[in-house]
Amino acid sequence: MTTAYIVDAVRTAGGRRGGRLAGVHPVDLLAKSLDAVVERSGVDPKAIDDVVTGCVSQAGEQAGQVGRMGVLASKLLPESTPAVSIDRQCGSSQQAIQFAAQAVMSGTQDVVIASGVESMTRVPMGSNMTLHMKEGLGHYMSPGVSEKYPDVQFSQFMGAEMIAKKHGMTKDELDAFAFASHQKAIAATQAGAFEHEIVPVAIETPEGDDMHTVDEGIRFDASLEGIAGVKLIAPDGMVTAASASQICDGSSAVLVVSEEALKEHGLTPMARIHNLTVTAGDPVIMLEEPLFATDKALARAGLTINDIDLYEVNEAFAPVPMAWLKHTGADPEKLNVHGGAIALGHPLGASGTKLMATLVHALKRHDKKYGLQTMCEGGGVANVTIVESL
């Protein structure tokens, strides 16, 4: 079977809701990452066989097949470049990587861009459902689903609380984890750890034209006391907005190619894709599936958790990576070493390729070999991707 390689991986710096990226149309935001990964890799734009784009709220400005729109907005990709948009909830663009890798590994394609975009400012989370519901156009809970899951509300907030209680966590522990995420993100930013992965985006501000290059969600003045004082989401719960991922605008892209394409186009690989896994489980607790997906991925790869040098476990809510650490016995010092979504933001459909950009660049920066990325996803699904830095 053909090996799939990652040649380059890029992302925009995250923008807060209503923040510095609010004035950028999501299609144009996607095009920024597509152009950057092509330009930085040096690949011939005409060689791109396909663009696979993850996006969760495919409505409004993200409707009309957003991946294809991103290609049409690109300054480098010809209009002959195909594209497809996919939704695996928060794992959409991680799945885009896996689809791209599967295409390369099968020998059906040689050069594929996996990408993702989400402007949570311009296309609010869930608006692709709620606007239809308000117009009386139905609900995603069908009679068949309701019969199997009577009186159940599929809620990620509730799932996070369920995980915290199941694994015996305290609010103080969640707050401490959230504070650590900001501390790591601050240290990484100040050390220039993100410079090679971030795509500058030209923006307009009240002070004039500027370039957006720093993740806007990082609270450089964060304190444990301040985080601990944030209001609970549920009165009897433990999770707050401070221990949950931040609403975020952003895009990202990863170039995946075959060995033949490396030689033909004179490309230098950053990493080899070692394992692709996706599993599904309980749709109610929902966010716990990365624990079990990781077990399966490691077994299939013939590795143990101690063989993995760095982990990117999406910080959708603090209980998720904390439960993952407890379940796998992983070293906390290897987890989200440059901070996670609590500090950096979680631009839904863009997060999968965003985390991969951070992971492959972190492996290079720290001279490490194996990296593992996993993402909890709506409906109780999880992806795991293991890469080997080259």
Buried (B, 14 or more C-beta within 10 A) or exposed (E): EBBBBBBBBBBBBBBBBEBBBBEBBBBBBBBBBBBBBBBBBEBEBEBBBBBBBBBBBBBBBBBEBBBBBBBBBBEBBEEEBBBEBBBBBBBBBBBBBBBBBBBBBEEEBBBBBBBBBBBBBBBBBEBBBEEBEEEEEEEEEEEEBEEEEEEEEBBBBBBBBBBBEEBEBEBEBBBBBBBBBBBBBBEBBEEEBBEBBBBEBEBEEEEEEEEBBBBBBBBEEBEBEEBBEBEBBEEEBBBBBBBBBBBBBBBBBBBBBBBEBBEBBEBEBBBBBBBBBBBEBBBBBBBBBBBBBBBBBBEBBEBEBEEBBBBBBBBBBBBBBBBBBEBBEBBEEBBBBBBBBBBBBBBBBBBBBBBBBBBBBBBBBBEBBBBBBBBBBBEBBBBBBBBBBB
